[in-house]
Amino acid sequence: MSKQEDFMCWSEQMSFSSGAVLVGAGIITVRHARKNDRSALLFSLFPIVFGTHQLLEGLIWHYLSTGQSLRRLPYAYLSIAALLWPVAVPIASIQAEKFENKRKILFIPALAGLFVALYSGFLIWNAKSANVLLNGHSLSYSIETDSRAGVLIEYLYAFAVVISLIFNSRKMVKVFGLSVMIAFVITFIMLHDVYISVWCLMSAWLSLIIYFIIEKQRTDQEPYRKNRIVLLTR
């Protein structure tokens, strides 16, 4: 058995169960953000989007196993992975950032993410087809196009996502960013042929950290709220 087959055992059941858990956790996270930290509201939506992404991959697994046509599902999956995340992650980090000078710095990875999304959109739009192959126990995604993204666009993608999280002043956002970076390095080096699928799944589960980003903000503000109530009642 190869290293890749030993390391990964994804399946239709894992994708569907992951999607269901993440969507449910995402609903709880959104409610938590609306009540305690509206600056993290965009972040709170991530588990729901990740969950939907995994449900899409569950359908892809199902259609592959039954020999049915994948229709437009690979395009939908790749669009979320390549167009949404490099833009949404930096914007969410900017929204959640407390300090103005930090926000200005975070516009750098945001611009990088916008470039990645626009270029990836061009590639997907002009692709002759989008293909999904079973590679070991994981899925390998590719598009047939005359243009080539190259490894540089992959590094720029990682830069936009990871740096926008690590450079945020919130401690738990940094933890989320470092976790996503480690997942990227592991999958990109060890499982490059299937890293899109595997990194997305690992990042999906890591998005549960977002609940604790909001919770830490709530607990940090609790003493201030209590002191304010005491002052108002004097």
Phi and psi in degrees as GROMACS dihedral restraints (atoms count N, CA, C in turn):
[ dihedral_restraints ]
;  ai    aj    ak    al  type     phi  dphi    fc
    3     4     5     6     1   -73.6    20    10
    4     5     6     7     1   165.3    20    10
    6     7     8     9     1   -58.9    20    10
    7     8     9    10     1   -42.2    20    10
    9    10    11    12     1   -63.9    20    10
   10    11    12    13     1   -44.3    20    10
   12    13    14    15     1   -65.8    20    10
   13    14    15    16     1   -34.5    20    10
   15    16    17    18     1   -67.6    20    10
   16    17    18    19     1   -36.7    20    10
   18    19    20    21     1   -81.5    20    10
   19    20    21    22     1   -37.1    20    10
   21    22    23    24     1  -116.0    20    10
   22    23    24    25     1   136.5    20    10
   24    25    26    27     1  -140.1    20    10
   25    26    27    28     1    59.4    20    10
   27    28    29    30     1   -79.4    20    10
   28    29    30    31     1   161.5    20    10
   30    31    32    33     1  -162.8    20    10
   31    32    33    34     1   173.0    20    10
   33    34    35    36     1   -58.2    20    10
   34    35    36    37     1   -43.9    20    10
   36    37    38    39     1   -64.5    20    10
   37    38    39    40     1   -40.6    20    10
   39    40    41    42     1   -64.9    20    10
   40    41    42    43     1   -42.2    20    10
   42    43    44    45     1   -64.5    20    10
   43    44    45    46     1   -45.1    20    10
   45    46    47    48     1   -67.3    20    10
   46    47    48    49     1   -42.3    20    10
   48    49    50    51     1   -68.6    20    10
   49    50    51    52     1   -39.1    20    10
   51    52    53    54     1   -61.8    20    10
   52    53    54    55     1   -44.4    20    10
   54    55    56    57     1   -60.3    20    10
   55    56    57    58     1   -44.5    20    10
   57    58    59    60     1   -64.6    20    10
   58    59    60    61     1   -44.6    20    10
   60    61    62    63     1   -63.7    20    10
   61    62    63    64     1   -44.1    20    10
   63    64    65    66     1   -67.4    20    10
   64    65    66    67     1   -39.9    20    10
   66    67    68    69     1   -63.6    20    10
   67    68    69    70     1   -44.2    20    10
   69    70    71    72     1   -62.1    20    10
   70    71    72    73     1   -44.8    20    10
   72    73    74    75     1   -65.6    20    10
   73    74    75    76     1   -34.2    20    10
   75    76    77    78     1   -65.3    20    10
   76    77    78    79     1   -39.3    20    10
   78    79    80    81     1   -61.4    20    10
   79    80    81    82     1   -43.2    20    10
   81    82    83    84     1   -63.1    20    10
   82    83    84    85     1   -41.4    20    10
   84    85    86    87     1   -65.7    20    10
   85    86    87    88     1   -40.1    20    10
   87    88    89    90     1   -62.9    20    10
   88    89    90    91     1   -45.1    20    10
   90    91    92    93     1   -60.5    20    10
   91    92    93    94     1   -40.4    20    10
   93    94    95    96     1   -63.3    20    10
   94    95    96    97     1   -42.4    20    10
   96    97    98    99     1   -68.1    20    10
   97    98    99   100     1   -41.4    20    10
   99   100   101   102     1   -62.7    20    10
  100   101   102   103     1   -32.2    20    10
  102   103   104   105     1   -84.9    20    10
  103   104   105   106     1   -37.3    20    10
  105   106   107   108     1  -118.6    20    10
  106   107   108   109     1   -21.3    20    10
  108   109   110   111     1  -159.4    20    10
  109   110   111   112     1    82.8    20    10
  111   112   113   114     1   -68.7    20    10
  112   113   114   115     1   -19.7    20    10
  114   115   116   117     1   -67.7    20    10
  115   116   117   118     1   -18.2    20    10
  117   118   119   120     1  -104.0    20    10
  118   119   120   121     1    18.8    20    10
  120   121   122   123     1   -63.3    20    10
  121   122   123   124     1   -40.7    20    10
  123   124   125   126     1   -65.6    20    10
  124   125   126   127     1   -42.0    20    10
  126   127   128   129     1   -56.2    20    10
  127   128   129   130     1   -40.9    20    10
  129   130   131   132     1   -64.5    20    10
  130   131   132   133     1   -20.5    20    10
  132   133   134   135     1   -79.3    20    10
  133   134   135   136     1   -15.4    20    10
  135   136   137   138     1   -58.0    20    10
  136   137   138   139     1   -47.0    20    10
  138   139   140   141     1   -58.4    20    10
  139   140   141   142     1   -34.1    20    10
  141   142   143   144     1   -67.1    20    10
  142   143   144   145     1   -43.6    20    10
  144   145   146   147     1   -67.6    20    10
  145   146   147   148     1   -42.8    20    10
  147   148   149   150     1   -60.4    20    10
  148   149   150   151     1   -40.9    20    10
  150   151   152   153     1   -62.3    20    10
  151   152   153   154     1   -43.7    20    10
  153   154   155   156     1   -61.6    20    10
  154   155   156   157     1   -39.3    20    10
  156   157   158   159     1   -59.7    20    10
  157   158   159   160     1   -43.0    20    10
  159   160   161   162     1   -69.3    20    10
  160   161   162   163     1   -34.5    20    10
  162   163   164   165     1   -64.6    20    10
  163   164   165   166     1   -37.5    20    10
  165   166   167   168     1   -60.8    20    10
  166   167   168   169     1   -43.7    20    10
  168   169   170   171     1   -68.4    20    10
  169   170   171   172     1   -31.8    20    10
  171   172   173   174     1   -60.4    20    10
  172   173   174   175     1   -41.0    20    10
  174   175   176   177     1   -63.9    20    10
  175   176   177   178     1   -39.9    20    10
  177   178   179   180     1   -62.5    20    10
  178   179   180   181     1   -45.2    20    10
  180   181   182   183     1   -55.8    20    10
  181   182   183   184     1   -45.3    20    10
  183   184   185   186     1   -62.7    20    10
  184   185   186   187     1   -47.8    20    10
  186   187   188   189     1   -66.3    20    10
  187   188   189   190     1   -35.8    20    10
  189   190   191   192     1   -64.7    20    10
  190   191   192   193     1   -42.8    20    10
  192   193   194   195     1   -69.7    20    10
  193   194   195   196     1   -26.8    20    10
  195   196   197   198     1   -99.0    20    10
  196   197   198   199     1    -0.4    20    10
  198   199   200   201     1    75.3    20    10
  199   200   201   202     1    15.4    20    10
  201   202   203   204     1   -84.1    20    10
  202   203   204   205     1   162.0    20    10
  204   205   206   207     1   -66.2    20    10
  205   206   207   208     1   138.2    20    10
  207   208   209   210     1   -79.8    20    10
  208   209   210   211     1    -8.3    20    10
  210   211   212   213     1    52.5    20    10
  211   212   213   214     1  -128.3    20    10
  213   214   215   216     1   -99.4    20    10
  214   215   216   217     1     9.8    20    10
  216   217   218   219     1   -59.2    20    10
  217   218   219   220     1   -42.7    20    10
  219   220   221   222     1   -61.0    20    10
  220   221   222   223     1   -36.2    20    10
  222   223   224   225     1   -64.8    20    10
  223   224   225   226     1   -41.6    20    10
  225   226   227   228     1   -64.0    20    10
  226   227   228   229     1   -43.7    20    10
  228   229   230   231     1   -63.6    20    10
  229   230   231   232     1   -48.0    20    10
  231   232   233   234     1   -67.3    20    10
  232   233   234   235     1   -31.5    20    10
  234   235   236   237     1   -65.5    20    10
  235   236   237   238     1   -42.2    20    10
  237   238   239   240     1   -64.9    20    10
  238   239   240   241     1   -44.4    20    10
  240   241   242   243     1   -67.0    20    10
  241   242   243   244     1   -44.7    20    10
  243   244   245   246     1   -97.2    20    10
  244   245   246   247     1   -25.6    20    10
  246   247   248   249     1  -103.3    20    10
  247   248   249   250     1   -38.7    20    10
  249   250   251   252     1   -81.0    20    10
  250   251   252   253     1   -54.5    20    10
  252   253   254   255     1   -63.4    20    10
  253   254   255   256     1   -41.5    20    10
  255   256   257   258     1   -65.9    20    10
  256   257   258   259     1   -16.1    20    10
  258   259   260   261     1   -98.0    20    10
  259   260   261   262     1   -44.9    20    10
  261   262   263   264     1   -66.8    20    10
  262   263   264   265     1   -39.0    20    10
  264   265   266   267     1   -65.3    20    10
  265   266   267   268     1   -50.0    20    10
  267   268   269   270     1   -62.1    20    10
  268   269   270   271     1   -38.4    20    10
  270   271   272   273     1   -64.4    20    10
  271   272   273   274     1   -41.9    20    10
  273   274   275   276     1   -62.8    20    10
  274   275   276   277     1   -38.8    20    10
  276   277   278   279     1   -66.9    20    10
  277   278   279   280     1   -40.8    20    10
  279   280   281   282     1   -62.9    20    10
  280   281   282   283     1   -43.3    20    10
  282   283   284   285     1   -62.6    20    10
  283   284   285   286     1   -37.3    20    10
  285   286   287   288     1   -85.3    20    10
  286   287   288   289     1   -12.4    20    10
  288   289   290   291     1   -70.9    20    10
  289   290   291   292     1   135.1    20    10
  291   292   293   294     1   -88.0    20    10
  292   293   294   295     1   -26.4    20    10
  294   295   296   297     1  -106.9    20    10
  295   296   297   298     1   133.4    20    10
  297   298   299   300     1   -61.8    20    10
  298   299   300   301     1   -42.1    20    10
  300   301   302   303     1   -64.2    20    10
  301   302   303   304     1   -34.4    20    10
  303   304   305   306     1   -69.0    20    10
  304   305   306   307     1   -37.7    20    10
  306   307   308   309     1   -58.7    20    10
  307   308   309   310     1   -41.0    20    10
  309   310   311   312     1   -62.4    20    10
  310   311   312   313     1   -40.1    20    10
  312   313   314   315     1   -64.5    20    10
  313   314   315   316     1   -38.7    20    10
  315   316   317   318     1   -69.3    20    10
  316   317   318   319     1   -13.3    20    10
  318   319   320   321     1   -69.4    20    10
  319   320   321   322     1   -20.8    20    10
  321   322   323   324     1   -66.2    20    10
  322   323   324   325     1   -55.5    20    10
  324   325   326   327     1   -64.2    20    10
  325   326   327   328     1   -27.1    20    10
  327   328   329   330     1   -64.6    20    10
  328   329   330   331     1   -41.8    20    10
  330   331   332   333     1   -66.9    20    10
  331   332   333   334     1   -38.5    20    10
  333   334   335   336     1   -62.2    20    10
  334   335   336   337     1   -42.2    20    10
  336   337   338   339     1   -64.8    20    10
  337   338   339   340     1   -38.2    20    10
  339   340   341   342     1   -63.7    20    10
  340   341   342   343     1   -41.9    20    10
  342   343   344   345     1   -61.4    20    10
  343   344   345   346     1   -45.8    20    10
  345   346   347   348     1   -58.8    20    10
  346   347   348   349     1   -45.4    20    10
  348   349   350   351     1   -64.2    20    10
  349   350   351   352     1   -42.9    20    10
  351   352   353   354     1   -65.7    20    10
  352   353   354   355     1   -44.2    20    10
  354   355   356   357     1   -68.6    20    10
  355   356   357   358     1   -41.3    20    10
  357   358   359   360     1   -64.1    20    10
  358   359   360   361     1   -39.1    20    10
  360   361   362   363     1   -61.3    20    10
  361   362   363   364     1   -40.2    20    10
  363   364   365   366     1   -60.7    20    10
  364   365   366   367     1   -44.0    20    10
  366   367   368   369     1   -64.8    20    10
  367   368   369   370     1   -45.7    20    10
  369   370   371   372     1   -66.3    20    10
  370   371   372   373     1   -41.7    20    10
  372   373   374   375     1   -62.8    20    10
  373   374   375   376     1   -37.1    20    10
  375   376   377   378     1   -95.2    20    10
  376   377   378   379     1     4.6    20    10
  378   379   380   381     1   -68.3    20    10
  379   380   381   382     1   139.9    20    10
  381   382   383   384     1   -73.6    20    10
  382   383   384   385     1   -31.3    20    10
  384   385   386   387     1  -164.2    20    10
  385   386   387   388     1   160.7    20    10
  387   388   389   390     1  -118.1    20    10
  388   389   390   391     1   127.1    20    10
  390   391   392   393     1  -118.0    20    10
  391   392   393   394     1   146.9    20    10
  393   394   395   396     1  -130.1    20    10
  394   395   396   397     1   127.2    20    10
  396   397   398   399     1  -123.7    20    10
  397   398   399   400     1   145.9    20    10
  399   400   401   402     1   -79.1    20    10
  400   401   402   403     1   118.9    20    10
  402   403   404   405     1  -124.4    20    10
  403   404   405   406     1   104.0    20    10
  405   406   407   408     1    66.4    20    10
  406   407   408   409     1  -120.3    20    10
  408   409   410   411     1  -114.6    20    10
  409   410   411   412     1    27.5    20    10
  411   412   413   414     1  -135.3    20    10
  412   413   414   415     1   173.5    20    10
  414   415   416   417     1  -108.6    20    10
  415   416   417   418     1   137.4    20    10
  417   418   419   420     1  -111.5    20    10
  418   419   420   421     1   123.2    20    10
  420   421   422   423     1  -104.8    20    10
  421   422   423   424     1   141.9    20    10
  423   424   425   426     1  -155.1    20    10
  424   425   426   427     1   157.4    20    10
  426   427   428   429     1  -122.0    20    10
  427   428   429   430     1   145.1    20    10
  429   430   431   432     1   -93.4    20    10
  430   431   432   433     1   112.0    20    10
  432   433   434   435     1  -148.9    20    10
  433   434   435   436     1   156.1    20    10
  435   436   437   438     1   -76.6    20    10
  436   437   438   439     1   -22.5    20    10
  438   439   440   441     1   -91.4    20    10
  439   440   441   442     1   160.7    20    10
  441   442   443   444     1  -130.2    20    10
  442   443   444   445     1   131.2    20    10
  444   445   446   447     1   -74.1    20    10
  445   446   447   448     1   -42.1    20    10
  447   448   449   450     1    77.3    20    10
  448   449   450   451     1   168.8    20    10
  450   451   452   453     1   -70.1    20    10
  451   452   453   454     1   -24.9    20    10
  453   454   455   456     1   -60.8    20    10
  454   455   456   457     1   -41.0    20    10
  456   457   458   459     1   -68.0    20    10
  457   458   459   460     1   -30.7    20    10
  459   460   461   462     1   -68.9    20    10
  460   461   462   463     1   -41.4    20    10
  462   463   464   465     1   -66.3    20    10
  463   464   465   466     1   -39.0    20    10
  465   466   467   468     1   -65.5    20    10
  466   467   468   469     1   -36.9    20    10
  468   469   470   471     1   -59.6    20    10
  469   470   471   472     1   -51.3    20    10
  471   472   473   474     1   -61.4    20    10
  472   473   474   475     1   -38.9    20    10
  474   475   476   477     1   -60.0    20    10
  475   476   477   478     1   -48.0    20    10
  477   478   479   480     1   -61.0    20    10
  478   479   480   481     1   -42.9    20    10
  480   481   482   483     1   -76.4    20    10
  481   482   483   484     1   -51.1    20    10
  483   484   485   486     1   -71.9    20    10
  484   485   486   487     1   -48.3    20    10
  486   487   488   489     1   -64.0    20    10
  487   488   489   490     1   -37.2    20    10
  489   490   491   492     1   -63.4    20    10
  490   491   492   493     1   -25.7    20    10
  492   493   494   495     1   -87.5    20    10
  493   494   495   496     1   -44.7    20    10
  495   496   497   498     1   -66.2    20    10
  496   497   498   499     1   -34.3    20    10
  498   499   500   501     1   -83.6    20    10
  499   500   501   502     1    -2.2    20    10
  501   502   503   504     1   -69.9    20    10
  502   503   504   505     1   145.2    20    10
  504   505   506   507     1   -75.9    20    10
  505   506   507   508     1   -16.2    20    10
  507   508   509   510     1   -75.4    20    10
  508   509   510   511     1   131.2    20    10
  510   511   512   513     1   -60.5    20    10
  511   512   513   514     1   -45.3    20    10
  513   514   515   516     1   -71.8    20    10
  514   515   516   517     1   -27.0    20    10
  516   517   518   519     1   -67.7    20    10
  517   518   519   520     1   -39.7    20    10
  519   520   521   522     1   -61.1    20    10
  520   521   522   523     1   -42.2    20    10
  522   523   524   525     1   -60.6    20    10
  523   524   525   526     1   -43.9    20    10
  525   526   527   528     1   -59.6    20    10
  526   527   528   529     1   -46.0    20    10
  528   529   530   531     1   -63.2    20    10
  529   530   531   532     1   -44.0    20    10
  531   532   533   534     1   -63.9    20    10
  532   533   534   535     1   -38.7    20    10
  534   535   536   537     1   -64.6    20    10
  535   536   537   538     1   -43.3    20    10
  537   538   539   540     1   -65.0    20    10
  538   539   540   541     1   -38.7    20    10
  540   541   542   543     1   -63.9    20    10
  541   542   543   544     1   -45.0    20    10
  543   544   545   546     1   -61.4    20    10
  544   545   546   547     1   -41.9    20    10
  546   547   548   549     1   -62.1    20    10
  547   548   549   550     1   -40.0    20    10
  549   550   551   552     1   -63.4    20    10
  550   551   552   553     1   -48.0    20    10
  552   553   554   555     1   -60.1    20    10
  553   554   555   556     1   -45.2    20    10
  555   556   557   558     1   -61.7    20    10
  556   557   558   559     1   -49.5    20    10
  558   559   560   561     1   -72.2    20    10
  559   560   561   562     1   -38.3    20    10
  561   562   563   564     1   -66.9    20    10
  562   563   564   565     1   -38.2    20    10
  564   565   566   567     1   -82.1    20    10
  565   566   567   568     1   -47.6    20    10
  567   568   569   570     1   -86.8    20    10
  568   569   570   571     1   -28.1    20    10
  570   571   572   573     1  -135.2    20    10
  571   572   573   574     1    46.9    20    10
  573   574   575   576     1   -58.5    20    10
  574   575   576   577     1   -37.4    20    10
  576   577   578   579     1   -63.6    20    10
  577   578   579   580     1   -26.8    20    10
  579   580   581   582     1  -123.5    20    10
  580   581   582   583     1    17.7    20    10
  582   583   584   585     1   -66.3    20    10
  583   584   585   586     1   -27.0    20    10
  585   586   587   588     1   -60.4    20    10
  586   587   588   589     1   -50.2    20    10
  588   589   590   591     1   -66.0    20    10
  589   590   591   592     1   -45.7    20    10
  591   592   593   594     1   -71.6    20    10
  592   593   594   595     1   -43.0    20    10
  594   595   596   597     1   -64.4    20    10
  595   596   597   598     1   -38.0    20    10
  597   598   599   600     1   -63.1    20    10
  598   599   600   601     1   -41.5    20    10
  600   601   602   603     1   -68.2    20    10
  601   602   603   604     1   -42.4    20    10
  603   604   605   606     1   -64.5    20    10
  604   605   606   607     1   -42.3    20    10
  606   607   608   609     1   -65.8    20    10
  607   608   609   610     1   -33.8    20    10
  609   610   611   612     1   -59.7    20    10
  610   611   612   613     1   -48.2    20    10
  612   613   614   615     1   -68.7    20    10
  613   614   615   616     1   -34.3    20    10
  615   616   617   618     1   -66.6    20    10
  616   617   618   619     1   -22.7    20    10
  618   619   620   621     1   -64.8    20    10
  619   620   621   622     1   -13.4    20    10
  621   622   623   624     1   -64.7    20    10
  622   623   624   625     1   -19.0    20    10
  624   625   626   627     1   -61.1    20    10
  625   626   627   628     1   -25.4    20    10
  627   628   629   630     1   -58.6    20    10
  628   629   630   631     1   -34.8    20    10
  630   631   632   633     1   -56.7    20    10
  631   632   633   634     1   -39.9    20    10
  633   634   635   636     1   -78.2    20    10
  634   635   636   637     1   -23.1    20    10
  636   637   638   639     1   -60.5    20    10
  637   638   639   640     1   -46.1    20    10
  639   640   641   642     1   -70.3    20    10
  640   641   642   643     1   -40.1    20    10
  642   643   644   645     1   -64.1    20    10
  643   644   645   646     1   -40.1    20    10
  645   646   647   648     1   -65.6    20    10
  646   647   648   649     1   -38.1    20    10
  648   649   650   651     1   -62.7    20    10
  649   650   651   652     1   -39.4    20    10
  651   652   653   654     1   -65.2    20    10
  652   653   654   655     1   -45.9    20    10
  654   655   656   657     1   -69.1    20    10
  655   656   657   658     1   -33.3    20    10
  657   658   659   660     1   -66.2    20    10
  658   659   660   661     1   -31.8    20    10
  660   661   662   663     1   -86.5    20    10
  661   662   663   664     1   -13.5    20    10
  663   664   665   666     1   -59.1    20    10
  664   665   666   667     1   -47.4    20    10
  666   667   668   669     1   -60.4    20    10
  667   668   669   670     1   -38.3    20    10
  669   670   671   672     1   -62.8    20    10
  670   671   672   673     1   -43.0    20    10
  672   673   674   675     1   -63.6    20    10
  673   674   675   676     1   -41.8    20    10
  675   676   677   678     1   -65.4    20    10
  676   677   678   679     1   -42.4    20    10
  678   679   680   681     1   -64.3    20    10
  679   680   681   682     1   -37.3    20    10
  681   682   683   684     1   -66.0    20    10
  682   683   684   685     1   -40.0    20    10
  684   685   686   687     1   -64.8    20    10
  685   686   687   688     1   -40.3    20    10
  687   688   689   690     1   -63.2    20    10
  688   689   690   691     1   -43.5    20    10
  690   691   692   693     1   -64.3    20    10
  691   692   693   694     1   -38.1    20    10
  693   694   695   696     1   -71.5    20    10
  694   695   696   697     1   -26.7    20    10
  696   697   698   699     1   -89.0    20    10
  697   698   699   700     1    -6.3    20    10
